[in-house]
């Protein structure tokens, strides 16, 4: 089977790495790809926003499965347009992708079908946002409604912080905001495959969103992750599947917009049980890297079963008992304006330690790898437990020469303290 993988980040490098190992895969293409992905796939010179060009490529190269990695093409309806020519796609259609494309849509769905989540208020004006703060006490969460790559959220600890966040948000122009109560408890990420009807758990992970050590500083797209998330016990996972994920899948199916792909549920494990923070409609980044390091199966066959509506016929996905941990190396200045162009050396030396270095924001220039984005590398290792995986990952990090980059040195600290 020929496969087209859409995307260019660390998540897609991890998917390409695993898909290339699948016996079901004949030729793997990637668009637009990156230098790391090019080690495993043939790069297709495609503008993925040009849906007609993508469809022509799919037909011309007899693609049997399209895997869409990032959220933006899903929200723009690429999956719908490819399905219209009869080709299986791993990824939800435009309407189902609103789970990530519109936080207000998701909150309203939760309210309608009784999914446990934070109390919220939707508004399109600054004055409306400021007026609702009295309903949430000192602490609240301010979210821009659309796609924000993990950076459109402010967790305000005081009323002054909340007011400042709202003023900053509306200084950018008209926008819809969602104001929520601040939930308390440990966070965890649960990944679930769905073919529109059947669901199957696909592991858990713990992300580190803040840019600074000790979880300080502004939110990012993710500075590291580990898997599994031990605080998401089997009992809590079953509750999350039954009380949060299953009602969501059923509601979308009933609306005639079935969810096909992977659903990433960001959970808060409160004293009252798991509550939904938000959904993403794709594998997380860098969570995908640790999931792929632990997954033990034919990924291409599994994703095809999901895309073709045959998930119920597949055995449950299996994962190695080992823990996996990934450390993101970012360009100086991130999550603000990153310093691009910095040379990167030592990737081969890092991988010689047994780690895998997934490339995200990189480019090839004059035969060298340089930084071309905010989050640049995801250095990933496995071990008997999180502590062992952490030690192995940082050993590999130390082999990389990236003078204009930085990383947190405490990924996994909650699990190892």
N, C-alpha and C positions, 0 to 999 in steps of 0.2 A: 504494500500500500504506500502510495506517495502522500506525504503530509506537508501542508503549508502551515508554518508557525508565524503568527503575526505579533510583532513586538521587537523591542530593542534593548530591554533592560536586564538587570540581574535575574529577575523572575524568569524571563524568556531564555536566558543562558542556562539556568537550572533545568527548565523544561526541555531545551534542546539536548542537553547533556544526557538526560534520562531517556528521552524519546529515541536518541541515536543508539541506545543500548537495547531497544526493543526488537525482538525477532520479527514483529509484525511490520516494522518500518522497512520500506525499500529505499526511497530517496526522501530525505528531509530537506525542505526549502524553508527559508526564513526571510521575512521582509518587515522592516528594513534591516534587522540584525545589528550586530556589532562585531568587533574583532574576536571576541571570545566565542560568540555563537558561530562564527565562520569556521571554527575548528571542528564543528559537528554537523553543519548544514551548508547547503549551497545558498548563497545570498541572492535573493531576487531583487532586482532594481525596480521596486514598486513604490508608488505613493499610496499608502493604505487608506488615505482619505478619498482616493479616486476609486469608488466601488466598482465602476465598470471595468477599470484596468485590472483590479483584483479578480473579478469574475472571469475576464478573458484569460488571465494566467491560470486560474483553476481549471478551466476547460482545456487549455492548450497542453497542460502538463498532467492531465488525467489525475488530478488530486482526489484522493479518497476520503480525506479528513482535513478540515481546517480547524486549527486550535488558535483561538484569539486570546492573547495574554493580557493586554492592558484594558482598562475600563473605558477609555475614550472611544475607541472604535465600536465597542458594544453599545454605548449610549447613543452613538450615531446610527445604529441600525445595520452595521456590516453583517452581522449574523443572519438577519432576516433576508438580506439581499442574496447571500450565498445559498441559503436554504431554498430560496425560490427557484434555483436551477437544479435542485434535487441532490445537493452535496451535503453530507453530514457536517455539522459544525458543533464544536465544543465551545459553548458560550451562549448566554441568554440573548434573546431578541431585545429590541429597543424598549418595549413596554416593561418587560421584566427587569431590565437593567436600570429602571428608575429606582430600584431599591438602593442603588448607590448614587445615581444621577440626581436624586432629589431626596434630601433628608426629610423634608416635610411629607413627601409621599409615603416614606417608610413609617414615620411616626403616625400618620393618619391610618395606615393599614393596621398597625399595632393596636391602635385605639378601637378600630372597627371589629377586630376579631379577638381581642382580649389577650394580646401578647404582652407579657410583663416587660416594662421599659420605664424610663424616667418620665415624670410629668414634664410637659412641654408647652410652649407657646410659639405660634408662627406669626411673623410680622414682616411687612415690607417697608417699614419706616423706622427711622431712628427714634422718634418720640414714642412709637409703639413699643419698641424694644426696651427703652428706658422705663416706661410706665409699668411694664410687667415684672420688673426686678423685685418689687415688694413681695411677690408671690413665691419667691425662691429663697428668701433669707440672705445671709451674707455670701454664701458660695453658690455659684451656678456655672453653667457651661454655655458658651456662645459659639454657634456654628453657622458658617455660611452655607446656604442651601445646596449649591452645586458641587461639582467635582473640585477638590482642592489638594489632591495628592498628599493627603495626610497632614496638611499644614493649615487648614482652614478652621481650626478648632482652638478656642482659648478656654482653659479651665481656670476660672477666676476664684481666688480664695477670699476676696473682699469685695464689698460694693464698689469701692473706688476702681479696682481692677476691672470689674464688669463694665462699669460706665466707660472707662478708657477703651476697652475692647470694642464696645459698640460704636463709640465715636470713630475709632480707626476703621472699622468695617464700613460704615456709611460714608466716610470721607472718600472712598473709592468710587462712589456713585450709587445708583439704585441697586438694591440687592434684597433678596429674601433671606431672612435669618430665622433660625430655630433656637430659642432659649430654653434650656432644660435645667431641671434640678440636678445637683451633683450627687451621684451615687457613691456609696462607700463600699470598699472591699477590694480584693485582688482582681485584676483583669486576666482574661484568658481569651485566646482565639480558637474557635472551633471551625473546622472545614468539613463541608458536607457536599457530596456529589448528588446531583438530581437529574433524572432524565425527563422530568415533568410530572412524574407520578411516583416512582420509587426513589428512595434516598439511601445513602450509605455514608457513614462517617469516614472521613479521610484524615484523621489525626488532629492534633492540637499543637499550639505553639504559644510562646510568651514573647511579645514584642517589647522593644525599648524605644519609645517615641521621642523622649526628650533628648536634646542634643548634648547635654552635659552629664557628667558622672553623678551618680546618686539620683538620677532622674530629675535633673534641674535644667532650667533654660527653656527655650521655645520648643514647640512640637516640630517634628520632622516627619519625613516619610518612613522613618525607622532606622535606628542606628545599630541594630543587631537583634537577634532572636535566638531562642532555643526551643527544642522539642524533645519529648512531650512536655506539656504544661501540667506539672504534677498536681497543682491545686485544683485542676478540673478533674475530679475523681470520676470513676465510672458511673457512680450514682448521679453526680451533678451533670455529667454528659448526657445521660439518658433523660434527665429532666429538661435540659436545654433542647434536645432533639424533639421531645414530646410537646413541650410548652411553647417553644419559640420557632424552631425550624419547620416542623411538620405543619403547623397552622399557616405559616407563610407560604409554603409550597402549595397547600390545598387552596388557599385564597387566590393565588395567581392562576392556578389551573381552572378554578371556578369562573374566573374573569375572562377566560379564553386566551390567557397569555402565559402558557406554561413555562416554568423555569428549567432550562437545560444548561448544565455546566457545573461549576463549583460555586457554592455559596459560603462566604466567609462571614461568620457571625462573631463580632466583637462583643464579648460578654463581661459583665461585672458580677462577681460572685458575692452577692450581698447576704446579709443575715436572713433574708426572706427567700433566698434561692437565687438562681441565675436570672439576670435581667439583660435585655438587649441594649447595648450602647449604640451600635450601628451595624449595617451590613455593607460588605464589599462584594462585587459580583465577579470576582476573579481570585486567583491565588494571591496571597499577600506578597509583598516584597519588603523585607527579606524573609518572611515566613516560608515562602515557596522553597527557598534554598535548603532550609533544614528539613522540610518535609521530603523533598526529593532525595536528600542524603540518607533518609531512613526508609523510604519506600522500597519494597521488595516485590516487584512484579513487572508484568509487561504493561508499561504505561500506555503505549499506543493502543493496545487492544482494549484497555479499560476505558480510555477516553472515547474510543469509537463506540463502545457499548452504551455509554452515556448519550452520545450524540444520536445514536440510532434507536434510542428508547428501549434498550435491552439490559439495563442495569440490574434488574431483578434476576437475570439469568447468570450473572457473574458472582463468583465467590467474594466474600467481604475483602476489601483491600488489606494487605498484610504489611506490617512495618517491622523492621529490625528492632530488637530489644535495646540497642544502643541509643544513647542520647546524641543529639546533634546540636551544634552551636555555631552561629555565624556572626562575624564582626564586620560591620560596614566601615570601610575607609572612605571618607568624604573629602572633597576639595575644600581648602581653606576658604572661609566665608560662608559656607553652608550653615543653616538653611536660608541665609540671605543670598547675595550675589556670589556664586562660587568663582574661585580663581581657576580658570581653565588653561590648558596647554602645558601643565606640569608633567614632566617625564616620569614614567613609572618603570622601575627595573626590579628584577628579583621574583617575578611571578613563578618562573620555573623552579627556583630554589624553594619557594614556599610550598609548591605542590610536591616537591621531593620529600617533604616531611610527612606526606600522606594526606594533607588537606587538599581541598579543591577551591580554586579562586575563581569565583563567578564575576564576570565583567558586567558593569552596568553603564556608567557614564564614561565610556572610553572611545578613543578613535586611534586609527593607525596613521602615523605621520613619519615619513622618511624612514620607514622600517622599524619605528619604535611605537610603543603604546603611550598615549598621553591622556590626561584627564580632559573630559569633554562634557562634564555635567556636575551636579552636586554630589550625589552618591556615586562613587566611582567603582569600588570593588566590594565584594562580599566574600570574606575569607571564611571557609566553612570546614569544620572538622567533626569527627564523631569520637565517642569514647564510652566506656562502660557506664558512666553517669555524667551529669552536667559538669561536674568539676573536672573530670578527665577530658571532656570535649572542650571545655574552656581553656585548659592548659595547652591542648594541642592546637587550638585555633590561634591563640596568642603567640605560640611558638612560630607558626607560619607567618603571622602578621610581622613579626620581628625580622623575618627574612626578606621583607619587601622594602625597597628603597623608593619612597614617594615623598620627597621633601615638602611639597606643597599640600600634602594631605594630612589628615588627622583621624583619630578614632577614639571612642570611649574605651577605657581599660577595665570596665566593670560589667561587661555583658554577662548575664547569668547570675548577678550578685544575689538576687533573692533566693535562688535555688541553692547557692553554695555557702551563704552566710552561716 
